[in-house]
Amino acid sequence: MVSGGMQIQTRLGRKRKLKQEDSFNLVEEGSRHNEIRGEKDLNQMDQSVQSIDRISQLPEHVIHHIFAQLRNVDDAVRTSVLSKRWRALWYSYAVLVFDERKFIAGIRHGNSYNKKKRFKDYVSNSLQTRIEENPDIQKLVLHMTSCNLKAAPQVAHWLSIASGMCIKELDLHFGIKNSRRYSLPETFFLSKTLTGIRLSGCKLDACDNIMLPYLRRLCLQKIDLAEHNVQNFISGCRSIEDLRFIECAGLKNLQVSNLLRLNRVDVHHCKQLNTVDLSAPNLDTFWYRGKKSTSCKVNLEGCKSLRRLSLDHPQVTREFCKNEISKFPLLENLDLSLPDKMKYVTISNPQLRRIVLKGSNKLSFVLIDTPNLLSFEYKGETMPYVRIDPFCLRDAKLSLESRDQDIVHGDRFWFLARAFIRKFDSKGFKLVLQSSKNIAIHEDLTNISLPPLPDLSIKIFKSPSARLEDIVYGSLRTHPVLVTIISPRGSDFLKLVYTMIRFRGEDPICCSYSTPSNKCWRHFLKDVKIKNLNGEEFEVGDDKCAPHSSTWCNW
């Protein structure tokens, strides 16, 4: 029996598409507009800080470490509400960001040459001002659409200034135009202060002599590499903890060893790579991504401390899953992209706590022998029979992506999906059914009807109400046409959802500092109406909210 149902009809303004920022656009401090706006927002935040401010009691280096985890200036402004010292310490943190693309986009008049010249003048003037005000730089981010021979000396001068200011983190991104790449100066590879480097679109011609003793993080993207380049970095950077290769060309054999502090390695879409051989006794995470048609042999035998393994790789065969995964004694998280024609898979490892399987369109049987498994996720075109022994899951997610209507409407998929759902204890578990246009949330796992939708996602979880609210919030980001909530008699969940949707406050903090094109769903919500199954409007708590009704949300 269900109760507390409602149909919420809402009106939205024009729905804007969320723009995905380039992965290198970490901060937006490079424009004067953001700096002026940031000062105004920080002044407003100062007025709302509570009288008890424990964060202000933290040492300055601890707060600077927190700053290092923030993605952009907007995040720093948001967090300024936490501490009265935040504003002064943010400026002392000294993060400089220069993004040519965004800078030019803010200039309405002038030709391309003049706009680029204004950007270069802005960078030079800003660096000179920083030298006079604060000679230390925590981080320098420089994004340029291209770098020709004329601009190269000026860029080298900027890097020389940054090097003299004891810079700790450097993010350089150069667009590739007419196959021309910026060649880094030799002095770039000699630094006793750099702890993090992120390079994209550069040339490493002068990296034969590398001495970066305190470098902990290195990310190379869209760079032509050779084996000796990698070996030079390894021999000259003994403190590396995080090593990433993204879309690099030329590299055929990646061999990494003798880095005792190495904690994470990522290799993504390096097309010419034939072998990856890692021997890192303290490696915690390995993440490989590549085309299934590309053959690359991966050897992780020297990585016995591995806890997180993610492979999108043709080496993920049935034999690999059955025999190799068990060789990692500490493995807790496993993410595998299976071959298209794989029909069954067996996975056994006593320490695994989370498994993600995706990719196969023929998979029919999954056998998992993992006594500590708490989370399982499957994404594919068909619903396999899943046997987990013992069954101790706290959450699961099944995602169906199939264009074959026979699969979508077939009895086998729904029979297997229901069989999997019934393995969960109905008490305390929640079920979320979601497609591109509709969401249905069940607080009771009995008497569930599964709609035949080609893009259906099924989520099952057992957790406190706080996480349930997060899941509902995340589901509403897709701006669904209809949201249905079916709650048992006496549940407060209906009221929770209605309150979360209907009341956002006069000045919601959710995304006060976001750009107009990157707002959350709250900012598109114009009206809310609630109806029961009989089509009668009501408010939460009315008598019309009777048993055998459900909750609907119409956008």
C-alpha positions in Angstrom: 0.0 0.0 0.0 1.2 3.4 -0.8 0.4 6.9 0.5 1.4 10.5 0.3 1.2 10.7 -3.5 1.3 13.9 -5.5 1.7 15.1 -9.0 4.0 18.1 -9.2 3.6 20.2 -12.4 6.2 22.8 -13.0 7.1 25.3 -15.6 10.6 26.0 -16.8 12.2 28.8 -18.7 14.3 28.1 -21.8 16.5 25.1 -20.9 20.1 25.9 -21.4 22.6 23.2 -22.2 25.3 22.7 -19.6 28.7 23.5 -21.1 31.5 21.1 -20.3 34.7 23.0 -19.7 38.0 21.9 -21.0 39.7 19.6 -18.5 42.5 22.1 -18.2 40.3 25.1 -17.3 40.9 24.7 -13.6 40.4 28.3 -12.6 39.1 31.6 -14.0 41.2 34.2 -12.3 42.7 35.3 -15.6 40.0 37.9 -16.4 39.5 41.2 -14.6 35.8 40.6 -14.5 36.1 37.6 -12.2 38.6 39.4 -9.9 36.2 42.4 -9.5 33.3 40.1 -9.0 35.2 38.0 -6.6 36.0 41.0 -4.4 32.4 42.0 -4.3 31.2 38.5 -3.4 33.9 38.1 -0.7 32.8 41.4 0.9 29.2 40.1 1.0 30.4 36.8 2.5 32.3 38.5 5.2 29.0 39.8 6.6 27.5 36.3 6.9 30.4 34.5 8.7 29.3 33.2 12.1 30.8 34.4 15.3 32.4 31.0 16.0 35.1 30.6 13.3 37.2 27.5 13.9 38.7 27.5 10.4 40.5 30.8 11.2 42.3 28.9 13.9 43.9 26.5 11.4 47.6 27.1 10.5 48.1 29.1 7.3 49.7 26.2 5.4 46.7 24.0 6.2 44.3 26.5 4.6 46.6 26.8 1.6 46.4 23.0 1.3 42.6 23.3 1.2 43.0 26.0 -1.5 45.0 23.5 -3.6 42.0 21.2 -3.7 39.6 23.9 -5.1 38.9 23.8 -8.8 38.5 27.5 -9.5 38.0 31.0 -8.0 34.3 30.5 -7.8 34.9 27.6 -5.4 37.1 29.8 -3.2 34.5 32.5 -3.1 31.8 30.0 -2.1 34.0 28.6 0.7 34.8 32.1 2.0 31.7 31.9 4.0 33.5 29.4 6.2 36.2 31.7 7.6 36.9 35.4 8.2 40.6 34.8 7.2 39.6 33.2 3.8 39.9 36.4 1.7 43.3 37.5 2.9 44.7 34.0 2.7 43.3 33.4 -0.8 45.2 36.4 -2.1 48.3 35.3 -0.3 47.9 31.9 -2.0 49.0 33.5 -5.2 47.3 31.6 -8.0 47.7 33.2 -11.4 45.5 32.1 -14.3 45.8 33.4 -17.9 43.4 31.9 -20.4 43.8 33.4 -23.9 40.5 32.0 -25.2 38.4 33.5 -22.3 40.3 36.7 -22.4 39.7 37.3 -26.1 36.1 36.3 -25.8 35.6 39.2 -23.4 36.9 41.7 -26.0 34.2 42.9 -28.4 36.2 45.1 -30.7 39.5 44.6 -32.6 41.0 42.1 -34.9 42.5 38.8 -33.9 46.1 40.1 -33.9 45.3 43.0 -31.6 43.3 40.8 -29.2 46.2 38.4 -28.9 48.6 41.3 -28.3 46.4 42.6 -25.5 46.4 39.2 -23.9 50.2 39.0 -24.0 50.5 42.5 -22.6 48.1 41.5 -19.8 50.2 38.5 -18.9 53.4 40.5 -18.8 51.9 43.3 -16.7 50.2 40.9 -14.3 53.4 39.0 -13.7 55.3 42.3 -13.1 52.7 43.4 -10.6 52.8 40.1 -8.8 56.5 40.4 -8.4 56.1 43.8 -6.7 53.2 42.7 -4.4 54.1 39.1 -3.6 57.3 37.5 -5.0 56.0 33.9 -4.5 53.7 32.1 -6.8 51.8 29.0 -5.7 50.5 28.1 -9.1 50.6 29.5 -12.7 48.1 28.4 -15.3 48.7 29.5 -18.9 46.4 28.5 -21.7 47.2 29.8 -25.2 45.3 28.9 -28.4 48.7 28.6 -30.2 52.3 29.6 -29.8 54.3 30.5 -32.9 58.0 31.3 -33.2 57.5 35.0 -32.5 55.6 34.3 -29.2 58.1 31.7 -28.0 60.7 34.1 -26.5 57.9 35.9 -24.6 56.5 32.7 -23.2 60.0 31.6 -22.2 60.4 35.0 -20.4 57.2 34.4 -18.5 58.3 31.0 -17.4 61.7 32.4 -16.3 59.8 35.0 -14.1 57.7 32.3 -12.6 60.7 30.1 -11.9 62.3 33.0 -10.1 59.2 33.4 -7.9 59.6 29.9 -6.4 56.6 28.5 -8.3 55.2 25.2 -7.0 52.6 24.2 -9.6 52.6 24.8 -13.4 49.8 24.2 -15.9 50.7 24.9 -19.6 48.3 24.3 -22.4 49.1 25.2 -26.0 46.7 24.7 -28.8 48.2 22.9 -31.8 48.1 24.9 -35.0 49.6 23.7 -38.3 51.4 21.0 -36.4 53.5 23.6 -34.6 54.2 23.0 -30.9 55.9 25.1 -28.3 59.3 23.8 -27.3 59.9 24.1 -23.6 63.2 25.8 -22.6 65.9 23.7 -20.9 65.7 25.7 -17.7 62.1 24.6 -17.3 63.3 21.1 -16.3 65.6 22.4 -13.5 63.6 23.4 -10.5 63.8 22.8 -6.7 60.4 24.2 -6.0 58.0 22.6 -8.6 55.7 19.9 -7.1 53.1 19.7 -9.9 53.4 20.0 -13.7 50.6 19.7 -16.3 51.6 20.0 -20.0 49.5 19.9 -23.1 50.6 20.5 -26.7 54.3 21.1 -26.0 57.5 19.7 -27.3 60.1 18.1 -25.0 63.2 18.5 -27.2 65.3 19.9 -24.3 64.4 17.4 -21.6 67.6 15.3 -21.6 68.7 16.8 -18.3 65.9 16.8 -15.8 66.3 17.7 -12.1 62.9 18.1 -10.4 63.6 16.5 -7.0 60.3 17.6 -5.4 57.9 17.0 -8.3 55.0 14.8 -7.1 52.4 15.2 -9.9 53.1 15.0 -13.7 50.5 15.0 -16.4 51.5 14.9 -20.1 48.7 15.4 -22.6 48.8 15.6 -26.5 52.6 15.4 -26.4 54.9 13.5 -28.8 56.9 11.2 -26.5 59.6 8.7 -26.9 60.8 6.1 -24.4 63.9 8.1 -23.4 61.6 11.1 -22.5 59.8 9.0 -19.9 63.0 7.5 -18.6 64.5 11.0 -18.2 61.5 12.1 -16.1 61.7 8.9 -14.0 65.4 9.3 -13.3 65.1 13.0 -12.5 61.9 13.0 -10.6 62.2 10.4 -7.8 59.4 11.9 -5.7 56.6 11.4 -8.3 53.3 10.1 -6.8 50.8 10.8 -9.6 51.8 10.1 -13.3 49.4 10.5 -16.2 49.7 10.2 -20.0 46.7 11.5 -22.0 46.5 11.2 -25.8 50.2 11.1 -26.2 51.7 10.1 -29.6 55.0 8.4 -30.3 55.2 6.4 -27.1 55.4 2.6 -27.9 56.6 1.1 -24.7 55.9 2.5 -21.3 58.1 1.1 -18.6 58.0 2.5 -15.1 60.0 1.2 -12.1 62.0 2.3 -9.1 59.5 5.0 -8.1 58.8 4.0 -4.5 56.3 6.9 -3.9 54.3 6.3 -7.1 50.6 6.1 -6.1 48.6 6.5 -9.3 49.2 6.0 -13.0 46.7 6.9 -15.8 47.2 6.0 -19.4 44.4 7.3 -21.7 44.2 6.9 -25.5 47.9 6.7 -26.3 47.2 5.0 -29.7 50.7 3.8 -30.6 51.4 2.2 -27.2 52.3 -1.5 -27.4 53.2 -2.4 -23.9 52.7 -1.0 -20.4 55.0 -2.5 -17.7 54.7 -1.2 -14.2 56.7 -2.2 -11.2 55.6 0.0 -8.3 55.3 -1.6 -4.9 53.1 1.2 -3.5 50.9 1.8 -6.6 47.3 2.3 -5.4 45.4 3.2 -8.6 45.9 2.2 -12.3 43.5 3.6 -14.9 43.8 2.5 -18.6 41.6 3.7 -21.4 42.1 2.8 -25.1 40.3 1.7 -28.2 39.2 -2.0 -28.1 40.8 -2.4 -31.5 44.2 -1.3 -30.2 46.4 -4.1 -28.8 48.5 -3.2 -25.8 49.9 -5.6 -23.3 49.6 -4.4 -19.7 51.8 -6.0 -17.0 51.0 -5.1 -13.4 52.8 -8.0 -11.7 54.9 -5.6 -9.6 52.0 -3.8 -8.2 50.8 -5.8 -5.2 49.4 -2.8 -3.3 46.9 -2.0 -6.0 43.5 -1.1 -4.6 41.8 0.6 -7.6 41.9 -0.9 -11.1 40.1 0.5 -14.1 40.6 -1.1 -17.5 39.0 -0.2 -20.9 41.2 -2.6 -22.8 40.9 -5.7 -25.1 43.1 -7.6 -22.6 40.0 -7.9 -20.4 39.2 -11.4 -21.5 37.3 -14.1 -19.6 40.5 -15.7 -18.6 41.9 -12.4 -17.3 38.9 -11.8 -15.1 39.0 -15.4 -13.8 42.7 -15.8 -13.2 44.4 -12.4 -12.9 42.1 -10.2 -10.7 42.6 -12.6 -7.8 46.4 -11.9 -7.9 45.9 -8.4 -6.4 45.5 -9.1 -2.6 44.4 -5.6 -1.7 42.1 -4.8 -4.6 38.9 -3.0 -3.5 37.5 -1.2 -6.6 37.3 -2.8 -10.0 36.0 -1.1 -13.2 36.1 -3.2 -16.4 34.9 -2.6 -20.0 34.2 -6.0 -21.4 34.6 -7.2 -25.0 31.5 -6.9 -27.1 31.1 -10.7 -27.6 31.9 -11.8 -24.1 29.0 -14.0 -22.9 29.9 -14.8 -19.3 32.4 -13.6 -16.8 33.7 -14.9 -13.4 35.3 -12.6 -10.9 36.9 -13.7 -7.6 38.7 -11.6 -5.0 38.1 -11.6 -1.3 38.8 -7.8 -0.8 36.7 -6.3 -3.6 34.1 -3.9 -2.3 32.9 -2.3 -5.6 32.6 -3.7 -9.1 31.6 -1.9 -12.4 31.0 -3.9 -15.6 30.2 -2.3 -18.9 30.5 -2.6 -22.6 29.4 -6.1 -23.6 26.2 -6.5 -25.7 26.2 -10.4 -25.5 26.8 -10.9 -21.7 24.3 -13.4 -20.3 25.9 -14.6 -17.0 27.9 -12.9 -14.3 29.4 -14.9 -11.4 31.0 -12.9 -8.6 32.7 -14.6 -5.6 33.5 -11.7 -3.3 32.4 -11.9 0.4 33.0 -8.1 1.0 31.3 -6.7 -2.1 29.0 -3.7 -1.2 28.4 -2.0 -4.6 27.7 -3.4 -8.0 27.1 -1.5 -11.3 26.3 -2.9 -14.7 25.9 -1.0 -18.0 25.1 -2.8 -21.3 22.6 -3.7 -23.9 21.2 -6.8 -22.3 20.4 -7.8 -18.7 22.6 -10.8 -17.6 21.9 -13.2 -14.9 23.9 -12.0 -11.9 25.0 -14.3 -9.2 26.9 -12.7 -6.2 28.0 -15.1 -3.5 27.4 -14.1 -0.7 24.9 -11.3 -1.5 25.7 -8.4 0.8 25.1 -5.4 -1.5 24.2 -2.0 -0.1 23.7 -0.4 -3.5 23.5 -1.4 -7.2 22.9 0.3 -10.5 21.8 -1.3 -13.8 21.8 0.8 -17.0 20.2 -0.5 -20.2 21.3 1.1 -23.4 19.7 -0.7 -26.3 18.2 0.2 -29.6 16.8 -3.2 -30.1 13.1 -3.0 -29.3 13.0 -6.8 -29.0 15.4 -6.6 -26.1 13.7 -3.6 -24.5 10.2 -5.2 -24.6 11.3 -8.8 -24.2 10.3 -10.9 -21.2 13.9 -12.1 -20.4 15.3 -8.6 -19.6 12.4 -7.8 -17.2 12.4 -11.3 -15.7 16.2 -11.0 -14.9 15.9 -7.4 -13.7 13.1 -8.3 -11.3 15.0 -11.3 -10.1 18.0 -9.2 -9.3 15.9 -6.6 -7.4 14.2 -9.2 -5.3 17.5 -10.3 -3.9 17.5 -7.1 -1.8 15.7 -7.0 1.5 12.7 -4.7 0.9 13.2 -3.0 4.3 15.5 0.1 4.2 16.2 -0.1 0.4 15.1 2.4 -2.1 14.6 2.0 -5.9 15.1 4.7 -8.5 14.0 4.1 -12.1 15.1 6.8 -14.5 15.0 7.4 -18.2 15.7 10.6 -20.2 12.2 11.9 -19.5 10.9 10.2 -16.4 11.9 9.3 -12.9 10.1 6.9 -10.5 11.3 6.4 -6.9 10.0 3.5 -4.8 10.5 3.3 -1.1 9.2 -0.2 -1.1 10.8 -2.9 -3.4 7.6 -5.0 -3.6 5.0 -4.8 -6.4 7.3 -2.8 -8.7 6.5 -2.3 -12.4 9.5 -1.9 -14.7 8.6 0.2 -17.8 10.0 -1.0 -21.1 12.3 2.0 -21.9 15.4 1.8 -24.1 17.4 4.0 -21.8 16.3 2.8 -18.4 18.6 3.1 -15.4 17.8 1.2 -12.2 19.4 2.2 -8.9 19.0 0.3 -5.7 20.6 1.6 -2.4 20.4 1.4 1.3 21.5 4.5 3.1 20.3 7.4 5.4 17.9 10.0 4.1 20.8 12.5 3.5 22.1 10.4 0.6 18.6 9.8 -0.6 18.2 13.5 -0.9 21.5 13.7 -2.9 20.3 11.1 -5.3 17.0 12.9 -5.9 18.8 16.1 -6.4 21.2 14.6 -8.9 18.3 13.0 -10.8 16.6 16.4 -11.2 19.6 17.8 -13.0 18.3 16.1 -16.2 15.1 18.2 -16.0 12.8 15.2 -16.3 9.3 15.7 -17.7 7.7 13.6 -15.0 8.9 12.5 -11.5 6.9 9.8 -9.7 7.4 9.0 -6.0 5.7 6.0 -4.4 6.0 6.0 -0.6 4.6 3.6 2.0 2.0 4.8 4.5 3.5 7.1 7.1 6.6 8.0 5.2 8.0 11.6 5.3 9.8 11.2 2.0 7.0 12.8 0.0 7.3 15.9 2.2 11.1 15.9 1.9 11.0 15.8 -1.9 8.2 18.4 -2.2 10.1 20.8 0.2 13.3 20.3 -1.7 11.7 21.1 -5.1 9.3 23.8 -4.1 11.2 25.9 -1.6 14.6 27.2 -2.7 14.9 30.3 -0.6 15.2 33.9 -1.6 18.9 33.6 -2.5 19.9 30.0 -3.0 23.5 29.2 -2.3 23.5 26.3 -4.8 25.1 28.2 -7.6 25.1 31.8 -6.8 28.5 32.3 -8.4 28.0 30.1 -11.5 27.8 31.6 -15.0 24.3 31.9 -16.6 25.0 28.9 -18.8 25.9 26.7 -15.9 23.0 26.8 -13.5 21.5 24.0 -11.5 17.9 22.7 -12.1 16.5 25.1 -9.4 17.1 28.1 -11.6 15.0 26.7 -14.4 12.1 25.8 -12.1 9.2 28.3 -12.6 6.1 26.6 -11.1 5.2 23.6 -9.0 1.8 21.9 -8.8 1.0 18.7 -6.9 -1.7 16.2 -7.9 -2.7 12.8 -6.6 -3.7 9.8 -8.8 -7.2 11.2 -9.3 -5.7 14.4 -10.7 -6.7 16.5 -7.7 -4.3 19.3 -6.7 -3.3 19.4 -3.0 -0.7 20.6 -0.6 1.5 18.3 1.5 -0.6 17.3 4.6 -4.0 17.7 2.9 -6.6 15.0 3.2 -6.4 14.5 -0.6 -3.0 12.9 -0.1 -4.6 9.5 0.5 -3.5 5.9 0.3 -3.0 4.4 -3.2 -1.7 7.7 -4.5 1.8 8.5 -5.9 4.0 11.5 -6.3 4.4 13.1 -9.8 6.6 15.9 -10.9 5.9 17.4 -14.3 8.5 19.9 -15.6 
